[in-house]
Amino acid sequence: MAFRALFLLVFAACLSFGQAFPRPTIDAPNPEGKDRTQDMLKADHKANLKDLETIRQLSSDIQAELEKHDRHVLSVGAIKKLDEMEKLTKRIRGRMRRF
């Protein structure tokens, strides 16, 4: 009986805690009265284009380095460029999955 009362008390406290601190919505207008979602989407789009340009540049650098050698040899710098490309693609993928 005491366990059931304690459980109900904790459950009621959890419910009231959730109501005391409402979660902010993404669709809430920003101070200028514009929609925040559209601003975030525009900023993400610009960041994606910038990151894609960086990936394109890294890709051409790696391609030039591969064509320079006659074997399948990559320098440490090229491997670091490949790691950077991977980080950028993960960042872009994360932004695209957000909404």
Gaussian input, Z-matrix of N, CA and C with variables (Angstrom, degrees):
# hf/3-21g

backbone

0 1
 N
 C     1     B1
 C     2     B2     1     A1
 N     3     B3     2     A2     1     D1
 C     4     B4     3     A3     2     D2
 C     5     B5     4     A4     3     D3
 N     6     B6     5     A5     4     D4
 C     7     B7     6     A6     5     D5
 C     8     B8     7     A7     6     D6
 N     9     B9     8     A8     7     D7
 C    10    B10     9     A9     8     D8
 C    11    B11    10    A10     9     D9
 N    12    B12    11    A11    10    D10
 C    13    B13    12    A12    11    D11
 C    14    B14    13    A13    12    D12
 N    15    B15    14    A14    13    D13
 C    16    B16    15    A15    14    D14
 C    17    B17    16    A16    15    D15
 N    18    B18    17    A17    16    D16
 C    19    B19    18    A18    17    D17
 C    20    B20    19    A19    18    D18
 N    21    B21    20    A20    19    D19
 C    22    B22    21    A21    20    D20
 C    23    B23    22    A22    21    D21
 N    24    B24    23    A23    22    D22
 C    25    B25    24    A24    23    D23
 C    26    B26    25    A25    24    D24
 N    27    B27    26    A26    25    D25
 C    28    B28    27    A27    26    D26
 C    29    B29    28    A28    27    D27
 N    30    B30    29    A29    28    D28
 C    31    B31    30    A30    29    D29
 C    32    B32    31    A31    30    D30
 N    33    B33    32    A32    31    D31
 C    34    B34    33    A33    32    D32
 C    35    B35    34    A34    33    D33
 N    36    B36    35    A35    34    D34
 C    37    B37    36    A36    35    D35
 C    38    B38    37    A37    36    D36
 N    39    B39    38    A38    37    D37
 C    40    B40    39    A39    38    D38
 C    41    B41    40    A40    39    D39
 N    42    B42    41    A41    40    D40
 C    43    B43    42    A42    41    D41
 C    44    B44    43    A43    42    D42
 N    45    B45    44    A44    43    D43
 C    46    B46    45    A45    44    D44
 C    47    B47    46    A46    45    D45
 N    48    B48    47    A47    46    D46
 C    49    B49    48    A48    47    D47
 C    50    B50    49    A49    48    D48
 N    51    B51    50    A50    49    D49
 C    52    B52    51    A51    50    D50
 C    53    B53    52    A52    51    D51
 N    54    B54    53    A53    52    D52
 C    55    B55    54    A54    53    D53
 C    56    B56    55    A55    54    D54
 N    57    B57    56    A56    55    D55
 C    58    B58    57    A57    56    D56
 C    59    B59    58    A58    57    D57
 N    60    B60    59    A59    58    D58
 C    61    B61    60    A60    59    D59
 C    62    B62    61    A61    60    D60
 N    63    B63    62    A62    61    D61
 C    64    B64    63    A63    62    D62
 C    65    B65    64    A64    63    D63
 N    66    B66    65    A65    64    D64
 C    67    B67    66    A66    65    D65
 C    68    B68    67    A67    66    D66
 N    69    B69    68    A68    67    D67
 C    70    B70    69    A69    68    D68
 C    71    B71    70    A70    69    D69
 N    72    B72    71    A71    70    D70
 C    73    B73    72    A72    71    D71
 C    74    B74    73    A73    72    D72
 N    75    B75    74    A74    73    D73
 C    76    B76    75    A75    74    D74
 C    77    B77    76    A76    75    D75
 N    78    B78    77    A77    76    D76
 C    79    B79    78    A78    77    D77
 C    80    B80    79    A79    78    D78
 N    81    B81    80    A80    79    D79
 C    82    B82    81    A81    80    D80
 C    83    B83    82    A82    81    D81
 N    84    B84    83    A83    82    D82
 C    85    B85    84    A84    83    D83
 C    86    B86    85    A85    84    D84
 N    87    B87    86    A86    85    D85
 C    88    B88    87    A87    86    D86
 C    89    B89    88    A88    87    D87
 N    90    B90    89    A89    88    D88
 C    91    B91    90    A90    89    D89
 C    92    B92    91    A91    90    D90
 N    93    B93    92    A92    91    D91
 C    94    B94    93    A93    92    D92
 C    95    B95    94    A94    93    D93
 N    96    B96    95    A95    94    D94
 C    97    B97    96    A96    95    D95
 C    98    B98    97    A97    96    D96
 N    99    B99    98    A98    97    D97
 C   100   B100    99    A99    98    D98
 C   101   B101   100   A100    99    D99
 N   102   B102   101   A101   100   D100
 C   103   B103   102   A102   101   D101
 C   104   B104   103   A103   102   D102
 N   105   B105   104   A104   103   D103
 C   106   B106   105   A105   104   D104
 C   107   B107   106   A106   105   D105
 N   108   B108   107   A107   106   D106
 C   109   B109   108   A108   107   D107
 C   110   B110   109   A109   108   D108
 N   111   B111   110   A110   109   D109
 C   112   B112   111   A111   110   D110
 C   113   B113   112   A112   111   D111
 N   114   B114   113   A113   112   D112
 C   115   B115   114   A114   113   D113
 C   116   B116   115   A115   114   D114
 N   117   B117   116   A116   115   D115
 C   118   B118   117   A117   116   D116
 C   119   B119   118   A118   117   D117
 N   120   B120   119   A119   118   D118
 C   121   B121   120   A120   119   D119
 C   122   B122   121   A121   120   D120
 N   123   B123   122   A122   121   D121
 C   124   B124   123   A123   122   D122
 C   125   B125   124   A124   123   D123
 N   126   B126   125   A125   124   D124
 C   127   B127   126   A126   125   D125
 C   128   B128   127   A127   126   D126
 N   129   B129   128   A128   127   D127
 C   130   B130   129   A129   128   D128
 C   131   B131   130   A130   129   D129
 N   132   B132   131   A131   130   D130
 C   133   B133   132   A132   131   D131
 C   134   B134   133   A133   132   D132
 N   135   B135   134   A134   133   D133
 C   136   B136   135   A135   134   D134
 C   137   B137   136   A136   135   D135
 N   138   B138   137   A137   136   D136
 C   139   B139   138   A138   137   D137
 C   140   B140   139   A139   138   D138
 N   141   B141   140   A140   139   D139
 C   142   B142   141   A141   140   D140
 C   143   B143   142   A142   141   D141
 N   144   B144   143   A143   142   D142
 C   145   B145   144   A144   143   D143
 C   146   B146   145   A145   144   D144
 N   147   B147   146   A146   145   D145
 C   148   B148   147   A147   146   D146
 C   149   B149   148   A148   147   D147
 N   150   B150   149   A149   148   D148
 C   151   B151   150   A150   149   D149
 C   152   B152   151   A151   150   D150
 N   153   B153   152   A152   151   D151
 C   154   B154   153   A153   152   D152
 C   155   B155   154   A154   153   D153
 N   156   B156   155   A155   154   D154
 C   157   B157   156   A156   155   D155
 C   158   B158   157   A157   156   D156
 N   159   B159   158   A158   157   D157
 C   160   B160   159   A159   158   D158
 C   161   B161   160   A160   159   D159
 N   162   B162   161   A161   160   D160
 C   163   B163   162   A162   161   D161
 C   164   B164   163   A163   162   D162
 N   165   B165   164   A164   163   D163
 C   166   B166   165   A165   164   D164
 C   167   B167   166   A166   165   D165
 N   168   B168   167   A167   166   D166
 C   169   B169   168   A168   167   D167
 C   170   B170   169   A169   168   D168
 N   171   B171   170   A170   169   D169
 C   172   B172   171   A171   170   D170
 C   173   B173   172   A172   171   D171
 N   174   B174   173   A173   172   D172
 C   175   B175   174   A174   173   D173
 C   176   B176   175   A175   174   D174
 N   177   B177   176   A176   175   D175
 C   178   B178   177   A177   176   D176
 C   179   B179   178   A178   177   D177
 N   180   B180   179   A179   178   D178
 C   181   B181   180   A180   179   D179
 C   182   B182   181   A181   180   D180
 N   183   B183   182   A182   181   D181
 C   184   B184   183   A183   182   D182
 C   185   B185   184   A184   183   D183
 N   186   B186   185   A185   184   D184
 C   187   B187   186   A186   185   D185
 C   188   B188   187   A187   186   D186
 N   189   B189   188   A188   187   D187
 C   190   B190   189   A189   188   D188
 C   191   B191   190   A190   189   D189
 N   192   B192   191   A191   190   D190
 C   193   B193   192   A192   191   D191
 C   194   B194   193   A193   192   D192
 N   195   B195   194   A194   193   D193
 C   196   B196   195   A195   194   D194
 C   197   B197   196   A196   195   D195
 N   198   B198   197   A197   196   D196
 C   199   B199   198   A198   197   D197
 C   200   B200   199   A199   198   D198
 N   201   B201   200   A200   199   D199
 C   202   B202   201   A201   200   D200
 C   203   B203   202   A202   201   D201
 N   204   B204   203   A203   202   D202
 C   205   B205   204   A204   203   D203
 C   206   B206   205   A205   204   D204
 N   207   B207   206   A206   205   D205
 C   208   B208   207   A207   206   D206
 C   209   B209   208   A208   207   D207
 N   210   B210   209   A209   208   D208
 C   211   B211   210   A210   209   D209
 C   212   B212   211   A211   210   D210
 N   213   B213   212   A212   211   D211
 C   214   B214   213   A213   212   D212
 C   215   B215   214   A214   213   D213
 N   216   B216   215   A215   214   D214
 C   217   B217   216   A216   215   D215
 C   218   B218   217   A217   216   D216
 N   219   B219   218   A218   217   D217
 C   220   B220   219   A219   218   D218
 C   221   B221   220   A220   219   D219
 N   222   B222   221   A221   220   D220
 C   223   B223   222   A222   221   D221
 C   224   B224   223   A223   222   D222
 N   225   B225   224   A224   223   D223
 C   226   B226   225   A225   224   D224
 C   227   B227   226   A226   225   D225
 N   228   B228   227   A227   226   D226
 C   229   B229   228   A228   227   D227
 C   230   B230   229   A229   228   D228
 N   231   B231   230   A230   229   D229
 C   232   B232   231   A231   230   D230
 C   233   B233   232   A232   231   D231
 N   234   B234   233   A233   232   D232
 C   235   B235   234   A234   233   D233
 C   236   B236   235   A235   234   D234
 N   237   B237   236   A236   235   D235
 C   238   B238   237   A237   236   D236
 C   239   B239   238   A238   237   D237
 N   240   B240   239   A239   238   D238
 C   241   B241   240   A240   239   D239
 C   242   B242   241   A241   240   D240
 N   243   B243   242   A242   241   D241
 C   244   B244   243   A243   242   D242
 C   245   B245   244   A244   243   D243
 N   246   B246   245   A245   244   D244
 C   247   B247   246   A246   245   D245
 C   248   B248   247   A247   246   D246
 N   249   B249   248   A248   247   D247
 C   250   B250   249   A249   248   D248
 C   251   B251   250   A250   249   D249
 N   252   B252   251   A251   250   D250
 C   253   B253   252   A252   251   D251
 C   254   B254   253   A253   252   D252
 N   255   B255   254   A254   253   D253
 C   256   B256   255   A255   254   D254
 C   257   B257   256   A256   255   D255
 N   258   B258   257   A257   256   D256
 C   259   B259   258   A258   257   D257
 C   260   B260   259   A259   258   D258
 N   261   B261   260   A260   259   D259
 C   262   B262   261   A261   260   D260
 C   263   B263   262   A262   261   D261
 N   264   B264   263   A263   262   D262
 C   265   B265   264   A264   263   D263
 C   266   B266   265   A265   264   D264
 N   267   B267   266   A266   265   D265
 C   268   B268   267   A267   266   D266
 C   269   B269   268   A268   267   D267
 N   270   B270   269   A269   268   D268
 C   271   B271   270   A270   269   D269
 C   272   B272   271   A271   270   D270
 N   273   B273   272   A272   271   D271
 C   274   B274   273   A273   272   D272
 C   275   B275   274   A274   273   D273
 N   276   B276   275   A275   274   D274
 C   277   B277   276   A276   275   D275
 C   278   B278   277   A277   276   D276
 N   279   B279   278   A278   277   D277
 C   280   B280   279   A279   278   D278
 C   281   B281   280   A280   279   D279
 N   282   B282   281   A281   280   D280
 C   283   B283   282   A282   281   D281
 C   284   B284   283   A283   282   D282
 N   285   B285   284   A284   283   D283
 C   286   B286   285   A285   284   D284
 C   287   B287   286   A286   285   D285
 N   288   B288   287   A287   286   D286
 C   289   B289   288   A288   287   D287
 C   290   B290   289   A289   288   D288
 N   291   B291   290   A290   289   D289
 C   292   B292   291   A291   290   D290
 C   293   B293   292   A292   291   D291
 N   294   B294   293   A293   292   D292
 C   295   B295   294   A294   293   D293
 C   296   B296   295   A295   294   D294

   B1=1.4329
   B2=1.5274
   B3=1.3360
   B4=1.4590
   B5=1.5311
   B6=1.3308
   B7=1.4620
   B8=1.5225
   B9=1.3247
   B10=1.4588
   B11=1.5347
   B12=1.3214
   B13=1.4598
   B14=1.5275
   B15=1.3333
   B16=1.4592
   B17=1.5278
   B18=1.3294
   B19=1.4599
   B20=1.5230
   B21=1.3175
   B22=1.4642
   B23=1.5240
   B24=1.3188
   B25=1.4575
   B26=1.5287
   B27=1.3333
   B28=1.4634
   B29=1.5216
   B30=1.3136
   B31=1.4593
   B32=1.5266
   B33=1.3157
   B34=1.4640
   B35=1.5256
   B36=1.3292
   B37=1.4601
   B38=1.5162
   B39=1.3242
   B40=1.4651
   B41=1.5186
   B42=1.3100
   B43=1.4565
   B44=1.5183
   B45=1.3100
   B46=1.4601
   B47=1.5245
   B48=1.3277
   B49=1.4549
   B50=1.5181
   B51=1.3315
   B52=1.4590
   B53=1.5117
   B54=1.3085
   B55=1.4539
   B56=1.5244
   B57=1.3198
   B58=1.4553
   B59=1.5264
   B60=1.3191
   B61=1.4589
   B62=1.5251
   B63=1.3092
   B64=1.4624
   B65=1.5233
   B66=1.2869
   B67=1.4540
   B68=1.5307
   B69=1.3226
   B70=1.4606
   B71=1.5234
   B72=1.2794
   B73=1.4554
   B74=1.5111
   B75=1.3042
   B76=1.4575
   B77=1.5262
   B78=1.3329
   B79=1.4513
   B80=1.5228
   B81=1.3143
   B82=1.4629
   B83=1.5249
   B84=1.3152
   B85=1.4654
   B86=1.5171
   B87=1.3131
   B88=1.4576
   B89=1.5290
   B90=1.3175
   B91=1.4663
   B92=1.5336
   B93=1.3303
   B94=1.4695
   B95=1.5126
   B96=1.3254
   B97=1.4593
   B98=1.5125
   B99=1.3347
   B100=1.4594
   B101=1.5268
   B102=1.3039
   B103=1.4516
   B104=1.5273
   B105=1.3280
   B106=1.4569
   B107=1.5266
   B108=1.3147
   B109=1.4565
   B110=1.5225
   B111=1.3109
   B112=1.4616
   B113=1.5268
   B114=1.3207
   B115=1.4652
   B116=1.5216
   B117=1.3393
   B118=1.4602
   B119=1.5261
   B120=1.3304
   B121=1.4612
   B122=1.5231
   B123=1.3237
   B124=1.4636
   B125=1.5191
   B126=1.3241
   B127=1.4643
   B128=1.5247
   B129=1.3306
   B130=1.4655
   B131=1.5238
   B132=1.3252
   B133=1.4686
   B134=1.5261
   B135=1.3307
   B136=1.4652
   B137=1.5217
   B138=1.3345
   B139=1.4640
   B140=1.5265
   B141=1.3337
   B142=1.4639
   B143=1.5227
   B144=1.3299
   B145=1.4645
   B146=1.5256
   B147=1.3210
   B148=1.4691
   B149=1.5234
   B150=1.3347
   B151=1.4608
   B152=1.5284
   B153=1.3223
   B154=1.4654
   B155=1.5265
   B156=1.3155
   B157=1.4696
   B158=1.5274
   B159=1.3197
   B160=1.4679
   B161=1.5204
   B162=1.3356
   B163=1.4700
   B164=1.5271
   B165=1.3245
   B166=1.4725
   B167=1.5291
   B168=1.3292
   B169=1.4581
   B170=1.5296
   B171=1.3247
   B172=1.4703
   B173=1.5235
   B174=1.3200
   B175=1.4609
   B176=1.5295
   B177=1.3160
   B178=1.4663
   B179=1.5239
   B180=1.3277
   B181=1.4660
   B182=1.5272
   B183=1.3251
   B184=1.4697
   B185=1.5241
   B186=1.3231
   B187=1.4644
   B188=1.5252
   B189=1.3161
   B190=1.4584
   B191=1.5211
   B192=1.3129
   B193=1.4642
   B194=1.5242
   B195=1.3307
   B196=1.4718
   B197=1.5262
   B198=1.3234
   B199=1.4646
   B200=1.5226
   B201=1.3189
   B202=1.4589
   B203=1.5261
   B204=1.3366
   B205=1.4633
   B206=1.5235
   B207=1.3481
   B208=1.4551
   B209=1.5257
   B210=1.3213
   B211=1.4588
   B212=1.5108
   B213=1.3152
   B214=1.4596
   B215=1.5212
   B216=1.3112
   B217=1.4575
   B218=1.5210
   B219=1.3145
   B220=1.4505
   B221=1.5137
   B222=1.2962
   B223=1.4555
   B224=1.5290
   B225=1.3021
   B226=1.4600
   B227=1.5273
   B228=1.3233
   B229=1.4621
   B230=1.5256
   B231=1.3298
   B232=1.4676
   B233=1.5274
   B234=1.3146
   B235=1.4682
   B236=1.5263
   B237=1.3344
   B238=1.4614
   B239=1.5283
   B240=1.3247
   B241=1.4655
   B242=1.5243
   B243=1.3304
   B244=1.4690
   B245=1.5226
   B246=1.3198
   B247=1.4744
   B248=1.5224
   B249=1.3209
   B250=1.4652
   B251=1.5302
   B252=1.3356
   B253=1.4684
   B254=1.5219
   B255=1.3132
   B256=1.4607
   B257=1.5299
   B258=1.3272
   B259=1.4654
   B260=1.5275
   B261=1.3262
   B262=1.4619
   B263=1.5166
   B264=1.3315
   B265=1.4664
   B266=1.5217
   B267=1.3186
   B268=1.4678
   B269=1.5225
   B270=1.3180
   B271=1.4554
   B272=1.5361
   B273=1.3305
   B274=1.4690
   B275=1.5189
   B276=1.3292
   B277=1.4689
   B278=1.5277
   B279=1.3142
   B280=1.4654
   B281=1.5160
   B282=1.3332
   B283=1.4540
   B284=1.5256
   B285=1.3264
   B286=1.4593
   B287=1.5261
   B288=1.3108
   B289=1.4662
   B290=1.5182
   B291=1.3235
   B292=1.4650
   B293=1.5235
   B294=1.3108
   B295=1.4581
   B296=1.4698
   A1=110.81
   A2=116.82
   A3=121.24
   A4=110.40
   A5=116.13
   A6=120.37
   A7=110.43
   A8=116.67
   A9=121.72
   A10=110.28
   A11=117.78
   A12=121.95
   A13=110.65
   A14=116.41
   A15=120.80
   A16=110.33
   A17=116.22
   A18=121.26
   A19=110.75
   A20=117.59
   A21=121.01
   A22=111.46
   A23=116.87
   A24=120.97
   A25=111.03
   A26=116.70
   A27=121.10
   A28=110.09
   A29=117.68
   A30=122.06
   A31=110.61
   A32=117.66
   A33=121.27
   A34=111.03
   A35=117.02
   A36=120.47
   A37=111.16
   A38=116.42
   A39=120.22
   A40=111.11
   A41=116.66
   A42=119.75
   A43=111.63
   A44=117.26
   A45=119.77
   A46=111.01
   A47=118.34
   A48=121.62
   A49=110.35
   A50=116.96
   A51=121.23
   A52=112.31
   A53=117.97
   A54=120.96
   A55=111.63
   A56=117.44
   A57=120.50
   A58=111.45
   A59=117.79
   A60=122.28
   A61=109.54
   A62=118.31
   A63=119.30
   A64=110.98
   A65=115.29
   A66=120.43
   A67=109.18
   A68=116.42
   A69=117.94
   A70=110.25
   A71=116.38
   A72=120.48
   A73=109.39
   A74=115.86
   A75=121.29
   A76=109.89
   A77=116.61
   A78=120.58
   A79=113.37
   A80=117.87
   A81=120.49
   A82=109.14
   A83=117.66
   A84=119.35
   A85=111.35
   A86=115.52
   A87=119.41
   A88=109.03
   A89=119.02
   A90=120.52
   A91=114.80
   A92=117.89
   A93=119.32
   A94=112.20
   A95=118.20
   A96=121.67
   A97=113.56
   A98=118.48
   A99=121.60
   A100=109.65
   A101=115.11
   A102=121.10
   A103=109.21
   A104=117.55
   A105=122.08
   A106=112.35
   A107=116.26
   A108=119.65
   A109=110.89
   A110=116.39
   A111=119.70
   A112=111.20
   A113=116.98
   A114=120.25
   A115=111.07
   A116=116.33
   A117=120.24
   A118=111.08
   A119=116.65
   A120=120.10
   A121=111.36
   A122=117.21
   A123=120.75
   A124=110.76
   A125=116.83
   A126=120.66
   A127=110.79
   A128=117.29
   A129=120.85
   A130=110.92
   A131=116.79
   A132=120.98
   A133=110.26
   A134=116.64
   A135=120.09
   A136=110.65
   A137=117.72
   A138=121.22
   A139=110.95
   A140=117.12
   A141=120.42
   A142=110.80
   A143=117.03
   A144=119.82
   A145=111.39
   A146=116.45
   A147=120.40
   A148=110.38
   A149=117.03
   A150=120.66
   A151=111.44
   A152=117.22
   A153=119.97
   A154=111.25
   A155=117.07
   A156=119.79
   A157=109.99
   A158=117.15
   A159=120.68
   A160=110.38
   A161=117.08
   A162=120.79
   A163=110.41
   A164=116.71
   A165=120.50
   A166=110.19
   A167=117.28
   A168=121.17
   A169=110.80
   A170=117.18
   A171=120.50
   A172=110.79
   A173=116.13
   A174=120.60
   A175=111.41
   A176=116.88
   A177=118.80
   A178=111.14
   A179=117.92
   A180=120.82
   A181=111.19
   A182=116.16
   A183=120.20
   A184=110.36
   A185=116.80
   A186=119.95
   A187=110.86
   A188=118.11
   A189=121.56
   A190=111.26
   A191=115.84
   A192=119.11
   A193=111.22
   A194=117.09
   A195=119.86
   A196=111.49
   A197=116.45
   A198=119.58
   A199=111.70
   A200=117.29
   A201=121.88
   A202=111.13
   A203=116.90
   A204=121.04
   A205=109.61
   A206=115.70
   A207=119.72
   A208=112.75
   A209=118.03
   A210=122.48
   A211=109.53
   A212=116.20
   A213=121.67
   A214=108.95
   A215=115.10
   A216=121.31
   A217=107.95
   A218=116.21
   A219=121.25
   A220=109.56
   A221=115.63
   A222=119.64
   A223=109.52
   A224=115.52
   A225=120.84
   A226=109.66
   A227=116.88
   A228=120.79
   A229=112.05
   A230=116.42
   A231=120.15
   A232=110.62
   A233=116.38
   A234=119.36
   A235=109.80
   A236=117.05
   A237=120.01
   A238=110.67
   A239=116.74
   A240=120.28
   A241=110.56
   A242=116.47
   A243=119.73
   A244=110.97
   A245=117.11
   A246=120.75
   A247=110.60
   A248=116.48
   A249=120.57
   A250=111.02
   A251=115.85
   A252=119.58
   A253=110.77
   A254=116.52
   A255=120.94
   A256=111.06
   A257=116.97
   A258=120.49
   A259=110.96
   A260=116.17
   A261=119.85
   A262=111.55
   A263=117.72
   A264=119.85
   A265=110.83
   A266=117.89
   A267=120.04
   A268=110.70
   A269=116.71
   A270=120.94
   A271=110.64
   A272=115.90
   A273=120.23
   A274=110.23
   A275=116.44
   A276=120.69
   A277=110.70
   A278=116.80
   A279=120.73
   A280=112.04
   A281=116.90
   A282=120.05
   A283=111.65
   A284=116.70
   A285=120.63
   A286=110.76
   A287=118.54
   A288=121.60
   A289=112.92
   A290=117.41
   A291=120.65
   A292=111.86
   A293=118.42
   A294=120.16
   A295=107.76
   D1=-43.95
   D2=179.79
   D3=-66.80
   D4=-36.73
   D5=178.48
   D6=-63.19
   D7=-42.98
   D8=-179.65
   D9=-63.58
   D10=-41.54
   D11=178.84
   D12=-65.72
   D13=-41.93
   D14=178.28
   D15=-63.37
   D16=-42.65
   D17=178.59
   D18=-60.16
   D19=-46.35
   D20=179.80
   D21=-64.41
   D22=-37.40
   D23=178.55
   D24=-64.28
   D25=-45.18
   D26=178.98
   D27=-65.94
   D28=-41.46
   D29=179.21
   D30=-61.96
   D31=-44.10
   D32=178.81
   D33=-65.04
   D34=-37.55
   D35=178.36
   D36=-65.51
   D37=-39.25
   D38=177.94
   D39=-64.44
   D40=-42.03
   D41=179.01
   D42=-64.30
   D43=-42.99
   D44=-179.43
   D45=-70.40
   D46=-31.35
   D47=177.98
   D48=-64.54
   D49=-41.28
   D50=178.55
   D51=-64.26
   D52=-31.90
   D53=179.81
   D54=-79.64
   D55=-27.98
   D56=-178.90
   D57=-71.59
   D58=-30.66
   D59=-179.01
   D60=-122.33
   D61=83.31
   D62=-179.26
   D63=-69.30
   D64=147.46
   D65=179.40
   D66=-76.09
   D67=138.79
   D68=177.66
   D69=-71.95
   D70=142.79
   D71=178.96
   D72=-93.80
   D73=148.95
   D74=179.40
   D75=-72.52
   D76=-29.25
   D77=-176.18
   D78=-80.43
   D79=2.96
   D80=179.60
   D81=-67.34
   D82=140.63
   D83=-179.23
   D84=-70.99
   D85=147.11
   D86=176.08
   D87=-81.11
   D88=176.38
   D89=-174.36
   D90=-56.37
   D91=-28.98
   D92=179.21
   D93=-79.74
   D94=-4.89
   D95=179.81
   D96=92.37
   D97=2.15
   D98=179.70
   D99=-85.60
   D100=164.89
   D101=178.75
   D102=-79.32
   D103=126.62
   D104=-177.80
   D105=-67.25
   D106=-33.25
   D107=-177.84
   D108=-62.37
   D109=-43.67
   D110=179.74
   D111=-64.20
   D112=-39.55
   D113=177.40
   D114=-63.03
   D115=-42.07
   D116=179.35
   D117=-65.81
   D118=-40.08
   D119=179.30
   D120=-64.81
   D121=-40.49
   D122=178.51
   D123=-65.35
   D124=-42.61
   D125=178.76
   D126=-65.04
   D127=-41.12
   D128=177.68
   D129=-63.61
   D130=-39.92
   D131=-179.93
   D132=-62.54
   D133=-45.64
   D134=178.95
   D135=-63.12
   D136=-42.10
   D137=179.34
   D138=-65.55
   D139=-38.17
   D140=177.97
   D141=-63.85
   D142=-43.74
   D143=178.95
   D144=-63.20
   D145=-39.85
   D146=178.44
   D147=-64.37
   D148=-45.47
   D149=179.50
   D150=-65.34
   D151=-37.17
   D152=178.35
   D153=-66.40
   D154=-36.48
   D155=176.17
   D156=-64.52
   D157=-39.65
   D158=177.08
   D159=-64.36
   D160=-41.81
   D161=177.98
   D162=-62.61
   D163=-41.48
   D164=179.35
   D165=-61.59
   D166=-42.81
   D167=179.46
   D168=-65.46
   D169=-44.80
   D170=178.42
   D171=-61.92
   D172=-39.71
   D173=179.99
   D174=-63.57
   D175=-43.14
   D176=179.29
   D177=-67.97
   D178=-34.68
   D179=176.24
   D180=-63.43
   D181=-43.18
   D182=-179.92
   D183=-68.09
   D184=-39.22
   D185=178.37
   D186=-62.80
   D187=-42.94
   D188=178.38
   D189=-62.87
   D190=-37.91
   D191=179.10
   D192=-68.76
   D193=-38.98
   D194=177.72
   D195=-65.66
   D196=-38.62
   D197=179.69
   D198=-70.49
   D199=-24.33
   D200=-179.66
   D201=-69.05
   D202=-34.99
   D203=-178.50
   D204=-96.84
   D205=151.63
   D206=179.28
   D207=-91.91
   D208=-8.84
   D209=178.12
   D210=-117.71
   D211=175.87
   D212=177.54
   D213=-83.81
   D214=74.16
   D215=-178.91
   D216=-121.58
   D217=129.36
   D218=175.78
   D219=-120.70
   D220=139.91
   D221=177.41
   D222=-80.46
   D223=169.81
   D224=178.19
   D225=-64.01
   D226=-36.41
   D227=178.44
   D228=-62.52
   D229=-38.92
   D230=178.79
   D231=-67.63
   D232=-37.91
   D233=178.82
   D234=-66.95
   D235=-37.17
   D236=176.24
   D237=-65.29
   D238=-36.89
   D239=176.97
   D240=-65.05
   D241=-38.58
   D242=177.18
   D243=-65.18
   D244=-39.36
   D245=176.62
   D246=-63.35
   D247=-41.22
   D248=178.36
   D249=-64.03
   D250=-39.59
   D251=176.61
   D252=-61.56
   D253=-41.34
   D254=179.51
   D255=-63.78
   D256=-42.84
   D257=177.99
   D258=-62.14
   D259=-42.22
   D260=-179.77
   D261=-65.15
   D262=-40.86
   D263=179.67
   D264=-66.73
   D265=-36.68
   D266=176.75
   D267=-66.29
   D268=-38.02
   D269=178.66
   D270=-65.21
   D271=-42.77
   D272=178.20
   D273=-64.28
   D274=-44.56
   D275=-179.92
   D276=-60.49
   D277=-40.81
   D278=178.26
   D279=-63.07
   D280=-41.72
   D281=178.20
   D282=-65.31
   D283=-37.64
   D284=-176.75
   D285=-73.77
   D286=-27.58
   D287=179.57
   D288=-85.36
   D289=-8.98
   D290=-175.14
   D291=-59.92
   D292=-41.75
   D293=-176.89
   D294=-109.63

